[in-house]
Amino acid sequence: MSLKGVELQIAIPKTFDAGKVAEQMQQQSAVNQANAQAASERQLEKNRETVLESNNTTEASLENKDREQAEQERKKREKKEQEMKQAKHPFKGNFVDFSG
């Protein structure tokens, strides 16, 4: 297959362009790999510095929740007791006799 002069004028510049694009893609993948590695190193360092598990605060928060629930139940009982004390008599004060 022989190429004519006109075809060479088009093919050679396109070959250079294709080579540049291929090189840029290789460089981009290397840059992406380096960024991913840096991000994983930052995450690893952050994990080293932070506390991942804290049992004391969990237990304390559970105790606080239990106390709050007990307090709410006590308040409900007191409120019911007050309502029972203030309950109306079943028949006194419900009927007024205007005849008479």
C-alpha positions in Angstrom: 0.0 0.0 0.0 1.6 3.2 -1.1 0.7 6.6 0.3 0.5 9.7 -1.9 2.0 13.0 -0.9 -1.4 14.5 -0.1 -2.3 11.5 2.2 1.1 11.9 4.0 0.3 15.6 4.6 -2.8 14.5 6.6 -1.5 11.3 8.2 1.7 12.6 9.7 0.2 15.4 11.8 -2.6 13.2 13.0 0.0 10.6 14.1 1.7 13.3 16.3 -1.7 14.3 17.7 -2.6 10.8 18.6 0.8 10.3 20.3 0.3 13.4 22.4 -3.2 12.3 23.4 -1.8 8.8 24.4 1.0 10.4 26.5 -1.5 12.7 28.2 -3.7 9.8 29.1 -0.8 7.9 30.6 0.3 11.0 32.6 -3.3 11.5 33.8 -3.6 8.0 35.1 -0.3 8.4 36.9 -1.6 11.7 38.5 -4.8 10.0 39.5 -2.9 7.2 41.1 -0.8 9.6 43.0 -3.9 11.6 44.2 -5.6 8.3 45.3 -2.5 7.3 47.3 -2.3 10.8 48.9 -5.9 10.6 49.9 -5.6 7.2 51.4 -2.5 8.3 53.4 -4.5 11.3 54.7 -7.4 9.1 55.7 -5.0 6.6 57.4 -3.4 9.5 59.4 -6.8 10.8 60.3 -7.8 7.4 61.6 -4.7 7.2 63.7 -5.4 10.5 65.3 -9.1 10.0 66.0 -10.7 7.6 68.5 -12.6 4.9 66.7 -14.3 3.3 69.6 -15.5 4.9 72.8 -17.3 2.6 75.3 -17.4 5.0 78.2 -19.4 7.7 76.5 -21.8 5.1 75.1 -22.5 3.7 78.5 -22.8 7.1 80.0 -25.3 8.1 77.3 -27.3 4.9 78.0 -27.4 5.7 81.7 -28.6 9.2 81.0 -31.3 7.9 78.7 -32.4 5.5 81.4 -32.5 8.3 84.0 -34.5 10.5 81.6 -37.0 7.7 81.0 -37.4 7.1 84.7 -37.9 10.8 85.3 -40.5 11.0 82.6 -42.3 8.0 84.0 -42.3 9.5 87.5 -43.7 12.8 86.2 -46.5 10.9 84.4 -47.4 9.0 87.6 -47.4 12.3 89.5 -49.6 13.9 86.9 -52.1 11.0 87.0 -52.2 11.1 90.8 -52.9 14.9 90.6 -55.7 14.3 88.1 -57.2 11.6 90.3 -57.2 14.0 93.3 -58.9 16.7 91.2 -61.4 14.3 89.6 -65.0 15.4 89.7 -67.5 13.7 91.8 -69.7 11.4 89.7 -73.0 13.1 90.5 -72.4 16.3 92.6 -72.4 19.5 90.6 -73.7 18.0 87.4 -77.4 18.8 87.7 -78.9 22.1 88.8 -82.6 22.1 89.8 -84.1 25.4 88.8 -87.6 24.4 89.8 -88.8 25.5 93.0 
